[in-house]
Amino acid sequence: MDKLIVTIAQGLVEDKAAVNVTVDEPNEEGIIVYHLHVAADDMGRVIGKQGRIAKAIRTVVRAAANKADKKVAVEID
C-alpha cells in the first residue's frame, strides 16, 4: 500500500527524493494510518485546489485496501 502512495505522490511533486511514507500500527478499530511526507514546496501540489487531489489519493488507496479487506487512512504531513 505504501508503494502505491509513493508512486502517486512522485508523479505529482518536483522533489521526488523527499517523498516518504510512514505507517502506524492498526488502532483499536483496525485502521492503518499512512503518513505521506513531501517537501514543503510540493505540499500544494499534493493537496490540490480545495483538497481535491488529496481526496482522490485517499479514494484510490481506500479502494485498493478494500480489495485486501483492510481499513486505511492517509494523512498528508
PDB file of N, CA, C and O in Angstrom:
ATOM      1  N   MET A   1       0.824  -1.197   0.000  1.00  0.00           N
ATOM      2  CA  MET A   1       0.000   0.000   0.000  1.00  0.00           C
ATOM      3  C   MET A   1       0.868   1.260   0.000  1.00  0.00           C
ATOM      4  O   MET A   1       0.548   2.246  -0.664  1.00  0.00           O
ATOM      5  N   ASP A   2       1.969   1.213   0.754  1.00  0.00           N
ATOM      6  CA  ASP A   2       2.828   2.395   0.806  1.00  0.00           C
ATOM      7  C   ASP A   2       3.510   2.643  -0.537  1.00  0.00           C
ATOM      8  O   ASP A   2       3.797   3.791  -0.878  1.00  0.00           O
ATOM      9  N   LYS A   3       3.774   1.590  -1.301  1.00  0.00           N
ATOM     10  CA  LYS A   3       4.363   1.775  -2.629  1.00  0.00           C
ATOM     11  C   LYS A   3       3.384   2.490  -3.555  1.00  0.00           C
ATOM     12  O   LYS A   3       3.793   3.307  -4.380  1.00  0.00           O
ATOM     13  N   LEU A   4       2.106   2.191  -3.422  1.00  0.00           N
ATOM     14  CA  LEU A   4       1.076   2.855  -4.223  1.00  0.00           C
ATOM     15  C   LEU A   4       1.050   4.348  -3.908  1.00  0.00           C
ATOM     16  O   LEU A   4       0.993   5.172  -4.821  1.00  0.00           O
ATOM     17  N   ILE A   5       1.093   4.697  -2.639  1.00  0.00           N
ATOM     18  CA  ILE A   5       1.063   6.103  -2.234  1.00  0.00           C
ATOM     19  C   ILE A   5       2.303   6.840  -2.737  1.00  0.00           C
ATOM     20  O   ILE A   5       2.206   7.967  -3.221  1.00  0.00           O
ATOM     21  N   VAL A   6       3.469   6.199  -2.621  1.00  0.00           N
ATOM     22  CA  VAL A   6       4.711   6.817  -3.086  1.00  0.00           C
ATOM     23  C   VAL A   6       4.669   7.032  -4.595  1.00  0.00           C
ATOM     24  O   VAL A   6       5.078   8.086  -5.081  1.00  0.00           O
ATOM     25  N   THR A   7       4.183   6.054  -5.330  1.00  0.00           N
ATOM     26  CA  THR A   7       4.114   6.164  -6.791  1.00  0.00           C
ATOM     27  C   THR A   7       3.204   7.310  -7.213  1.00  0.00           C
ATOM     28  O   THR A   7       3.553   8.080  -8.108  1.00  0.00           O
ATOM     29  N   ILE A   8       2.060   7.429  -6.588  1.00  0.00           N
ATOM     30  CA  ILE A   8       1.129   8.509  -6.918  1.00  0.00           C
ATOM     31  C   ILE A   8       1.755   9.861  -6.575  1.00  0.00           C
ATOM     32  O   ILE A   8       1.705  10.793  -7.377  1.00  0.00           O
ATOM     33  N   ALA A   9       2.342   9.965  -5.389  1.00  0.00           N
ATOM     34  CA  ALA A   9       2.905  11.242  -4.942  1.00  0.00           C
ATOM     35  C   ALA A   9       4.100  11.658  -5.797  1.00  0.00           C
ATOM     36  O   ALA A   9       4.253  12.841  -6.100  1.00  0.00           O
ATOM     37  N   GLN A  10       4.940  10.717  -6.189  1.00  0.00           N
ATOM     38  CA  GLN A  10       6.103  11.061  -7.004  1.00  0.00           C
ATOM     39  C   GLN A  10       5.702  11.574  -8.372  1.00  0.00           C
ATOM     40  O   GLN A  10       6.444  12.342  -8.984  1.00  0.00           O
ATOM     41  N   GLY A  11       4.558  11.170  -8.857  1.00  0.00           N
ATOM     42  CA  GLY A  11       4.067  11.691 -10.119  1.00  0.00           C
ATOM     43  C   GLY A  11       3.577  13.122 -10.029  1.00  0.00           C
ATOM     44  O   GLY A  11       3.412  13.785 -11.053  1.00  0.00           O
ATOM     45  N   LEU A  12       3.343  13.606  -8.824  1.00  0.00           N
ATOM     46  CA  LEU A  12       2.805  14.945  -8.625  1.00  0.00           C
ATOM     47  C   LEU A  12       3.853  15.987  -8.244  1.00  0.00           C
ATOM     48  O   LEU A  12       3.694  17.168  -8.552  1.00  0.00           O
ATOM     49  N   VAL A  13       4.914  15.558  -7.582  1.00  0.00           N
ATOM     50  CA  VAL A  13       5.853  16.515  -6.995  1.00  0.00           C
ATOM     51  C   VAL A  13       7.080  16.726  -7.879  1.00  0.00           C
ATOM     52  O   VAL A  13       7.339  15.958  -8.806  1.00  0.00           O
ATOM     53  N   GLU A  14       7.832  17.795  -7.566  1.00  0.00           N
ATOM     54  CA  GLU A  14       9.086  18.053  -8.264  1.00  0.00           C
ATOM     55  C   GLU A  14      10.260  17.393  -7.553  1.00  0.00           C
ATOM     56  O   GLU A  14      11.161  16.870  -8.208  1.00  0.00           O
ATOM     57  N   ASP A  15      10.265  17.409  -6.221  1.00  0.00           N
ATOM     58  CA  ASP A  15      11.343  16.806  -5.441  1.00  0.00           C
ATOM     59  C   ASP A  15      10.944  15.378  -5.072  1.00  0.00           C
ATOM     60  O   ASP A  15      10.410  15.132  -3.990  1.00  0.00           O
ATOM     61  N   LYS A  16      11.207  14.447  -5.980  1.00  0.00           N
ATOM     62  CA  LYS A  16      10.780  13.054  -5.787  1.00  0.00           C
ATOM     63  C   LYS A  16      11.519  12.365  -4.646  1.00  0.00           C
ATOM     64  O   LYS A  16      10.991  11.430  -4.045  1.00  0.00           O
ATOM     65  N   ALA A  17      12.727  12.812  -4.342  1.00  0.00           N
ATOM     66  CA  ALA A  17      13.508  12.205  -3.264  1.00  0.00           C
ATOM     67  C   ALA A  17      12.929  12.517  -1.891  1.00  0.00           C
ATOM     68  O   ALA A  17      13.194  11.789  -0.935  1.00  0.00           O
ATOM     69  N   ALA A  18      12.158  13.565  -1.777  1.00  0.00           N
ATOM     70  CA  ALA A  18      11.598  13.964  -0.483  1.00  0.00           C
ATOM     71  C   ALA A  18      10.315  13.213  -0.135  1.00  0.00           C
ATOM     72  O   ALA A  18       9.809  13.341   0.979  1.00  0.00           O
ATOM     73  N   VAL A  19       9.786  12.436  -1.070  1.00  0.00           N
ATOM     74  CA  VAL A  19       8.544  11.697  -0.813  1.00  0.00           C
ATOM     75  C   VAL A  19       8.854  10.526   0.112  1.00  0.00           C
ATOM     76  O   VAL A  19       9.754   9.729  -0.154  1.00  0.00           O
ATOM     77  N   ASN A  20       8.096  10.435   1.202  1.00  0.00           N
ATOM     78  CA  ASN A  20       8.313   9.399   2.202  1.00  0.00           C
ATOM     79  C   ASN A  20       6.969   9.027   2.819  1.00  0.00           C
ATOM     80  O   ASN A  20       6.114   9.887   3.028  1.00  0.00           O
ATOM     81  N   VAL A  21       6.789   7.745   3.106  1.00  0.00           N
ATOM     82  CA  VAL A  21       5.552   7.274   3.734  1.00  0.00           C
ATOM     83  C   VAL A  21       5.909   6.500   4.986  1.00  0.00           C
ATOM     84  O   VAL A  21       6.749   5.601   4.949  1.00  0.00           O
ATOM     85  N   THR A  22       5.269   6.847   6.100  1.00  0.00           N
ATOM     86  CA  THR A  22       5.412   6.090   7.336  1.00  0.00           C
ATOM     87  C   THR A  22       4.073   5.456   7.664  1.00  0.00           C
ATOM     88  O   THR A  22       3.021   5.985   7.306  1.00  0.00           O
ATOM     89  N   VAL A  23       4.117   4.327   8.342  1.00  0.00           N
ATOM     90  CA  VAL A  23       2.913   3.557   8.623  1.00  0.00           C
ATOM     91  C   VAL A  23       2.768   3.390  10.127  1.00  0.00           C
ATOM     92  O   VAL A  23       3.723   3.027  10.814  1.00  0.00           O
ATOM     93  N   ASP A  24       1.572   3.654  10.633  1.00  0.00           N
ATOM     94  CA  ASP A  24       1.268   3.411  12.040  1.00  0.00           C
ATOM     95  C   ASP A  24       0.687   2.013  12.194  1.00  0.00           C
ATOM     96  O   ASP A  24       0.141   1.446  11.248  1.00  0.00           O
ATOM     97  N   GLU A  25       0.811   1.475  13.379  1.00  0.00           N
ATOM     98  CA  GLU A  25       0.187   0.191  13.677  1.00  0.00           C
ATOM     99  C   GLU A  25      -1.337   0.356  13.658  1.00  0.00           C
ATOM    100  O   GLU A  25      -1.836   1.448  13.928  1.00  0.00           O
ATOM    101  N   PRO A  26      -2.073  -0.696  13.346  1.00  0.00           N
ATOM    102  CA  PRO A  26      -3.541  -0.576  13.356  1.00  0.00           C
ATOM    103  C   PRO A  26      -4.051  -0.153  14.734  1.00  0.00           C
ATOM    104  O   PRO A  26      -3.594  -0.651  15.763  1.00  0.00           O
ATOM    105  N   ASN A  27      -5.009   0.778  14.728  1.00  0.00           N
ATOM    106  CA  ASN A  27      -5.568   1.222  16.005  1.00  0.00           C
ATOM    107  C   ASN A  27      -6.630   0.227  16.469  1.00  0.00           C
ATOM    108  O   ASN A  27      -6.791  -0.839  15.875  1.00  0.00           O
ATOM    109  N   GLU A  28      -7.346   0.575  17.524  1.00  0.00           N
ATOM    110  CA  GLU A  28      -8.325  -0.364  18.099  1.00  0.00           C
ATOM    111  C   GLU A  28      -9.474  -0.681  17.146  1.00  0.00           C
ATOM    112  O   GLU A  28     -10.154  -1.694  17.308  1.00  0.00           O
ATOM    113  N   GLU A  29      -9.693   0.180  16.155  1.00  0.00           N
ATOM    114  CA  GLU A  29     -10.738  -0.077  15.159  1.00  0.00           C
ATOM    115  C   GLU A  29     -10.202  -0.827  13.946  1.00  0.00           C
ATOM    116  O   GLU A  29     -10.963  -1.148  13.033  1.00  0.00           O
ATOM    117  N   GLY A  30      -8.897  -1.110  13.926  1.00  0.00           N
ATOM    118  CA  GLY A  30      -8.285  -1.837  12.825  1.00  0.00           C
ATOM    119  C   GLY A  30      -7.888  -0.974  11.647  1.00  0.00           C
ATOM    120  O   GLY A  30      -7.623  -1.491  10.562  1.00  0.00           O
ATOM    121  N   ILE A  31      -7.844   0.346  11.844  1.00  0.00           N
ATOM    122  CA  ILE A  31      -7.497   1.267  10.764  1.00  0.00           C
ATOM    123  C   ILE A  31      -5.989   1.509  10.775  1.00  0.00           C
ATOM    124  O   ILE A  31      -5.412   1.873  11.799  1.00  0.00           O
ATOM    125  N   ILE A  32      -5.364   1.300   9.615  1.00  0.00           N
ATOM    126  CA  ILE A  32      -3.936   1.550   9.456  1.00  0.00           C
ATOM    127  C   ILE A  32      -3.780   2.953   8.875  1.00  0.00           C
ATOM    128  O   ILE A  32      -4.375   3.269   7.845  1.00  0.00           O
ATOM    129  N   VAL A  33      -2.985   3.791   9.532  1.00  0.00           N
ATOM    130  CA  VAL A  33      -2.803   5.171   9.091  1.00  0.00           C
ATOM    131  C   VAL A  33      -1.460   5.296   8.378  1.00  0.00           C
ATOM    132  O   VAL A  33      -0.414   4.948   8.926  1.00  0.00           O
ATOM    133  N   TYR A  34      -1.511   5.802   7.143  1.00  0.00           N
ATOM    134  CA  TYR A  34      -0.320   6.066   6.353  1.00  0.00           C
ATOM    135  C   TYR A  34      -0.084   7.569   6.353  1.00  0.00           C
ATOM    136  O   TYR A  34      -0.994   8.341   6.050  1.00  0.00           O
ATOM    137  N   HIS A  35       1.140   7.992   6.693  1.00  0.00           N
ATOM    138  CA  HIS A  35       1.503   9.402   6.720  1.00  0.00           C
ATOM    139  C   HIS A  35       2.383   9.687   5.516  1.00  0.00           C
ATOM    140  O   HIS A  35       3.476   9.133   5.403  1.00  0.00           O
ATOM    141  N   LEU A  36       1.921  10.542   4.619  1.00  0.00           N
ATOM    142  CA  LEU A  36       2.669  10.929   3.437  1.00  0.00           C
ATOM    143  C   LEU A  36       3.427  12.214   3.727  1.00  0.00           C
ATOM    144  O   LEU A  36       2.830  13.228   4.089  1.00  0.00           O
ATOM    145  N   HIS A  37       4.751  12.168   3.566  1.00  0.00           N
ATOM    146  CA  HIS A  37       5.601  13.332   3.799  1.00  0.00           C
ATOM    147  C   HIS A  37       6.187  13.772   2.459  1.00  0.00           C
ATOM    148  O   HIS A  37       6.763  12.962   1.732  1.00  0.00           O
ATOM    149  N   VAL A  38       6.039  15.055   2.135  1.00  0.00           N
ATOM    150  CA  VAL A  38       6.629  15.630   0.932  1.00  0.00           C
ATOM    151  C   VAL A  38       7.346  16.923   1.315  1.00  0.00           C
ATOM    152  O   VAL A  38       7.194  17.427   2.428  1.00  0.00           O
ATOM    153  N   ALA A  39       8.128  17.449   0.377  1.00  0.00           N
ATOM    154  CA  ALA A  39       8.818  18.715   0.623  1.00  0.00           C
ATOM    155  C   ALA A  39       7.787  19.830   0.800  1.00  0.00           C
ATOM    156  O   ALA A  39       6.678  19.755   0.271  1.00  0.00           O
ATOM    157  N   ALA A  40       8.164  20.849   1.541  1.00  0.00           N
ATOM    158  CA  ALA A  40       7.240  21.955   1.821  1.00  0.00           C
ATOM    159  C   ALA A  40       6.800  22.657   0.542  1.00  0.00           C
ATOM    160  O   ALA A  40       5.659  23.108   0.448  1.00  0.00           O
ATOM    161  N   ASP A  41       7.687  22.754  -0.439  1.00  0.00           N
ATOM    162  CA  ASP A  41       7.339  23.414  -1.704  1.00  0.00           C
ATOM    163  C   ASP A  41       6.316  22.614  -2.510  1.00  0.00           C
ATOM    164  O   ASP A  41       5.575  23.181  -3.313  1.00  0.00           O
ATOM    165  N   ASP A  42       6.274  21.302  -2.297  1.00  0.00           N
ATOM    166  CA  ASP A  42       5.381  20.436  -3.067  1.00  0.00           C
ATOM    167  C   ASP A  42       4.061  20.145  -2.355  1.00  0.00           C
ATOM    168  O   ASP A  42       3.222  19.414  -2.881  1.00  0.00           O
ATOM    169  N   MET A  43       3.874  20.704  -1.180  1.00  0.00           N
ATOM    170  CA  MET A  43       2.662  20.415  -0.409  1.00  0.00           C
ATOM    171  C   MET A  43       1.397  20.814  -1.171  1.00  0.00           C
ATOM    172  O   MET A  43       0.412  20.076  -1.164  1.00  0.00           O
ATOM    173  N   GLY A  44       1.419  21.960  -1.817  1.00  0.00           N
ATOM    174  CA  GLY A  44       0.253  22.420  -2.568  1.00  0.00           C
ATOM    175  C   GLY A  44      -0.071  21.527  -3.748  1.00  0.00           C
ATOM    176  O   GLY A  44      -1.239  21.368  -4.103  1.00  0.00           O
ATOM    177  N   ARG A  45       0.943  20.946  -4.357  1.00  0.00           N
ATOM    178  CA  ARG A  45       0.716  20.046  -5.490  1.00  0.00           C
ATOM    179  C   ARG A  45       0.021  18.769  -5.048  1.00  0.00           C
ATOM    180  O   ARG A  45      -0.811  18.228  -5.776  1.00  0.00           O
ATOM    181  N   VAL A  46       0.359  18.288  -3.863  1.00  0.00           N
ATOM    182  CA  VAL A  46      -0.231  17.048  -3.369  1.00  0.00           C
ATOM    183  C   VAL A  46      -1.641  17.279  -2.837  1.00  0.00           C
ATOM    184  O   VAL A  46      -2.502  16.410  -2.970  1.00  0.00           O
ATOM    185  N   ILE A  47      -1.882  18.435  -2.241  1.00  0.00           N
ATOM    186  CA  ILE A  47      -3.200  18.721  -1.683  1.00  0.00           C
ATOM    187  C   ILE A  47      -4.164  19.157  -2.779  1.00  0.00           C
ATOM    188  O   ILE A  47      -5.309  18.705  -2.808  1.00  0.00           O
ATOM    189  N   GLY A  48      -3.723  20.020  -3.671  1.00  0.00           N
ATOM    190  CA  GLY A  48      -4.583  20.471  -4.763  1.00  0.00           C
ATOM    191  C   GLY A  48      -5.551  21.545  -4.325  1.00  0.00           C
ATOM    192  O   GLY A  48      -5.653  21.877  -3.145  1.00  0.00           O
ATOM    193  N   LYS A  49      -6.259  22.079  -5.304  1.00  0.00           N
ATOM    194  CA  LYS A  49      -7.240  23.119  -5.006  1.00  0.00           C
ATOM    195  C   LYS A  49      -8.394  22.519  -4.215  1.00  0.00           C
ATOM    196  O   LYS A  49      -9.011  21.537  -4.628  1.00  0.00           O
ATOM    197  N   GLN A  50      -8.667  23.123  -3.083  1.00  0.00           N
ATOM    198  CA  GLN A  50      -9.737  22.708  -2.179  1.00  0.00           C
ATOM    199  C   GLN A  50      -9.607  21.248  -1.769  1.00  0.00           C
ATOM    200  O   GLN A  50     -10.600  20.608  -1.425  1.00  0.00           O
ATOM    201  N   GLY A  51      -8.365  20.708  -1.805  1.00  0.00           N
ATOM    202  CA  GLY A  51      -8.121  19.345  -1.353  1.00  0.00           C
ATOM    203  C   GLY A  51      -8.568  18.258  -2.303  1.00  0.00           C
ATOM    204  O   GLY A  51      -8.717  17.107  -1.893  1.00  0.00           O
ATOM    205  N   ARG A  52      -8.783  18.593  -3.553  1.00  0.00           N
ATOM    206  CA  ARG A  52      -9.303  17.603  -4.492  1.00  0.00           C
ATOM    207  C   ARG A  52      -8.315  16.487  -4.778  1.00  0.00           C
ATOM    208  O   ARG A  52      -8.706  15.323  -4.853  1.00  0.00           O
ATOM    209  N   ILE A  53      -7.034  16.822  -4.939  1.00  0.00           N
ATOM    210  CA  ILE A  53      -6.045  15.785  -5.228  1.00  0.00           C
ATOM    211  C   ILE A  53      -5.848  14.894  -4.002  1.00  0.00           C
ATOM    212  O   ILE A  53      -5.735  13.675  -4.134  1.00  0.00           O
ATOM    213  N   ALA A  54      -5.806  15.484  -2.828  1.00  0.00           N
ATOM    214  CA  ALA A  54      -5.673  14.702  -1.601  1.00  0.00           C
ATOM    215  C   ALA A  54      -6.849  13.749  -1.444  1.00  0.00           C
ATOM    216  O   ALA A  54      -6.670  12.596  -1.052  1.00  0.00           O
ATOM    217  N   LYS A  55      -8.035  14.219  -1.744  1.00  0.00           N
ATOM    218  CA  LYS A  55      -9.228  13.378  -1.659  1.00  0.00           C
ATOM    219  C   LYS A  55      -9.150  12.231  -2.663  1.00  0.00           C
ATOM    220  O   LYS A  55      -9.548  11.107  -2.357  1.00  0.00           O
ATOM    221  N   ALA A  56      -8.635  12.516  -3.868  1.00  0.00           N
ATOM    222  CA  ALA A  56      -8.501  11.480  -4.889  1.00  0.00           C
ATOM    223  C   ALA A  56      -7.477  10.430  -4.475  1.00  0.00           C
ATOM    224  O   ALA A  56      -7.685   9.238  -4.701  1.00  0.00           O
ATOM    225  N   ILE A  57      -6.370  10.866  -3.868  1.00  0.00           N
ATOM    226  CA  ILE A  57      -5.366   9.917  -3.384  1.00  0.00           C
ATOM    227  C   ILE A  57      -5.975   9.007  -2.327  1.00  0.00           C
ATOM    228  O   ILE A  57      -5.774   7.793  -2.353  1.00  0.00           O
ATOM    229  N   ARG A  58      -6.714   9.594  -1.404  1.00  0.00           N
ATOM    230  CA  ARG A  58      -7.348   8.790  -0.347  1.00  0.00           C
ATOM    231  C   ARG A  58      -8.358   7.801  -0.924  1.00  0.00           C
ATOM    232  O   ARG A  58      -8.470   6.676  -0.438  1.00  0.00           O
ATOM    233  N   THR A  59      -9.093   8.213  -1.955  1.00  0.00           N
ATOM    234  CA  THR A  59     -10.084   7.333  -2.571  1.00  0.00           C
ATOM    235  C   THR A  59      -9.415   6.141  -3.241  1.00  0.00           C
ATOM    236  O   THR A  59      -9.871   5.008  -3.095  1.00  0.00           O
ATOM    237  N   VAL A  60      -8.339   6.391  -3.972  1.00  0.00           N
ATOM    238  CA  VAL A  60      -7.631   5.305  -4.656  1.00  0.00           C
ATOM    239  C   VAL A  60      -7.034   4.327  -3.649  1.00  0.00           C
ATOM    240  O   VAL A  60      -7.109   3.113  -3.839  1.00  0.00           O
ATOM    241  N   VAL A  61      -6.447   4.849  -2.588  1.00  0.00           N
ATOM    242  CA  VAL A  61      -5.829   3.984  -1.584  1.00  0.00           C
ATOM    243  C   VAL A  61      -6.899   3.177  -0.843  1.00  0.00           C
ATOM    244  O   VAL A  61      -6.697   1.996  -0.560  1.00  0.00           O
ATOM    245  N   ARG A  62      -8.018   3.797  -0.532  1.00  0.00           N
ATOM    246  CA  ARG A  62      -9.110   3.070   0.123  1.00  0.00           C
ATOM    247  C   ARG A  62      -9.657   1.960  -0.766  1.00  0.00           C
ATOM    248  O   ARG A  62      -9.988   0.881  -0.276  1.00  0.00           O
ATOM    249  N   ALA A  63      -9.754   2.217  -2.070  1.00  0.00           N
ATOM    250  CA  ALA A  63     -10.242   1.207  -3.000  1.00  0.00           C
ATOM    251  C   ALA A  63      -9.285   0.018  -3.051  1.00  0.00           C
ATOM    252  O   ALA A  63      -9.721  -1.132  -3.086  1.00  0.00           O
ATOM    253  N   ALA A  64      -7.992   0.296  -3.056  1.00  0.00           N
ATOM    254  CA  ALA A  64      -7.009  -0.786  -3.049  1.00  0.00           C
ATOM    255  C   ALA A  64      -7.053  -1.558  -1.735  1.00  0.00           C
ATOM    256  O   ALA A  64      -6.879  -2.777  -1.717  1.00  0.00           O
ATOM    257  N   ALA A  65      -7.286  -0.849  -0.645  1.00  0.00           N
ATOM    258  CA  ALA A  65      -7.353  -1.504   0.660  1.00  0.00           C
ATOM    259  C   ALA A  65      -8.600  -2.373   0.781  1.00  0.00           C
ATOM    260  O   ALA A  65      -8.557  -3.427   1.415  1.00  0.00           O
ATOM    261  N   ASN A  66      -9.707  -1.947   0.182  1.00  0.00           N
ATOM    262  CA  ASN A  66     -10.928  -2.749   0.228  1.00  0.00           C
ATOM    263  C   ASN A  66     -10.735  -4.093  -0.448  1.00  0.00           C
ATOM    264  O   ASN A  66     -11.303  -5.094  -0.011  1.00  0.00           O
ATOM    265  N   LYS A  67      -9.937  -4.127  -1.513  1.00  0.00           N
ATOM    266  CA  LYS A  67      -9.653  -5.402  -2.181  1.00  0.00           C
ATOM    267  C   LYS A  67      -8.904  -6.343  -1.252  1.00  0.00           C
ATOM    268  O   LYS A  67      -9.078  -7.559  -1.322  1.00  0.00           O
ATOM    269  N   ALA A  68      -8.075  -5.787  -0.387  1.00  0.00           N
ATOM    270  CA  ALA A  68      -7.283  -6.586   0.554  1.00  0.00           C
ATOM    271  C   ALA A  68      -7.976  -6.729   1.908  1.00  0.00           C
ATOM    272  O   ALA A  68      -7.373  -7.230   2.857  1.00  0.00           O
ATOM    273  N   ASP A  69      -9.226  -6.298   2.009  1.00  0.00           N
ATOM    274  CA  ASP A  69     -10.001  -6.352   3.257  1.00  0.00           C
ATOM    275  C   ASP A  69      -9.284  -5.647   4.416  1.00  0.00           C
ATOM    276  O   ASP A  69      -9.200  -6.173   5.526  1.00  0.00           O
ATOM    277  N   LYS A  70      -8.776  -4.458   4.131  1.00  0.00           N
ATOM    278  CA  LYS A  70      -8.117  -3.641   5.152  1.00  0.00           C
ATOM    279  C   LYS A  70      -8.810  -2.295   5.230  1.00  0.00           C
ATOM    280  O   LYS A  70      -9.466  -1.862   4.282  1.00  0.00           O
ATOM    281  N   LYS A  71      -8.656  -1.639   6.369  1.00  0.00           N
ATOM    282  CA  LYS A  71      -9.152  -0.280   6.554  1.00  0.00           C
ATOM    283  C   LYS A  71      -7.946   0.634   6.676  1.00  0.00           C
ATOM    284  O   LYS A  71      -7.078   0.421   7.522  1.00  0.00           O
ATOM    285  N   VAL A  72      -7.895   1.650   5.832  1.00  0.00           N
ATOM    286  CA  VAL A  72      -6.743   2.544   5.849  1.00  0.00           C
ATOM    287  C   VAL A  72      -7.190   4.003   5.858  1.00  0.00           C
ATOM    288  O   VAL A  72      -8.324   4.330   5.507  1.00  0.00           O
ATOM    289  N   ALA A  73      -6.267   4.866   6.269  1.00  0.00           N
ATOM    290  CA  ALA A  73      -6.447   6.307   6.212  1.00  0.00           C
ATOM    291  C   ALA A  73      -5.126   6.897   5.771  1.00  0.00           C
ATOM    292  O   ALA A  73      -4.063   6.392   6.134  1.00  0.00           O
ATOM    293  N   VAL A  74      -5.186   7.971   4.983  1.00  0.00           N
ATOM    294  CA  VAL A  74      -3.978   8.644   4.506  1.00  0.00           C
ATOM    295  C   VAL A  74      -3.967  10.056   5.054  1.00  0.00           C
ATOM    296  O   VAL A  74      -4.927  10.807   4.884  1.00  0.00           O
ATOM    297  N   GLU A  75      -2.875  10.413   5.712  1.00  0.00           N
ATOM    298  CA  GLU A  75      -2.689  11.773   6.200  1.00  0.00           C
ATOM    299  C   GLU A  75      -1.502  12.372   5.494  1.00  0.00           C
ATOM    300  O   GLU A  75      -0.476  11.713   5.325  1.00  0.00           O
ATOM    301  N   ILE A  76      -1.630  13.614   5.080  1.00  0.00           N
ATOM    302  CA  ILE A  76      -0.559  14.296   4.366  1.00  0.00           C
ATOM    303  C   ILE A  76       0.101  15.275   5.324  1.00  0.00           C
ATOM    304  O   ILE A  76      -0.524  16.221   5.803  1.00  0.00           O
ATOM    305  N   ASP A  77       1.369  15.030   5.591  1.00  0.00           N
ATOM    306  CA  ASP A  77       2.122  15.860   6.549  1.00  0.00           C
ATOM    307  C   ASP A  77       3.146  16.691   5.817  1.00  0.00           C
ATOM    308  O   ASP A  77       3.881  17.455   6.442  1.00  0.00           O
TER     309      ASP A  77
END
